[in-house]
């Protein structure tokens, strides 16, 4: 016979036992902690947010509590839905991958709250495994080879031709996207979108450009990992 701790402590009768609530929330925390761990290990962007990872876990716990609170009652469900419409969430999620992790955590919270333990555990294992797989497999990505090259030169045509020869040797393709006067008109600044033949050529490109007399301040910024061109 299951002991109802709420009745023992507070004299309150509840359709859901205290231990089942505690177990569901604990399972929800463990599973979404796994989501957070995988998200942190596979994150490749520049703006990692600790609060976003914490929100994934806390949001799933809130969802789990809401599902358990609603139960089979339509009136409670409508009441909670009306309450949530008052709250406005204005947090901007720029990366669709972040949104998928957040939805997965909320889905796990719903499954735990509804008592669908098999769905919660199986879904977590499959989702996190595929997330690791997509992170390790480079087939869908070109970010290691594309970047933005900037440098300044004097107005010597020979210098520009030397730069073009180096780009032809180390890059699959390069496109001039901007040029402007610099140093009060004494030099020109060029901006290229380049696609490297190999990611190991990045340092070699900068080294060879720096050796050209008349090329100043060459910089190469590789594409942000969450943006594919």
QUIJO-V306630 format. One record per helix or strand. SS is the DSSP state (helix for helix, strand for strand). FROM is the first residue (numbers start at 1). LEN is the number of residues. Records with the same first field share a line. If there is no record, write none. Layout:
# QUIJO-V306630
SS = FROM-LEN + FROM-LEN
This chain:
# QUIJO-V306630
helix = 5-6 + 18-25 + 50-21 + 74-13 + 96-18 + 117-20 + 138-3 + 157-14 + 201-11
strand = 146-8 + 171-12 + 187-10 + 215-8
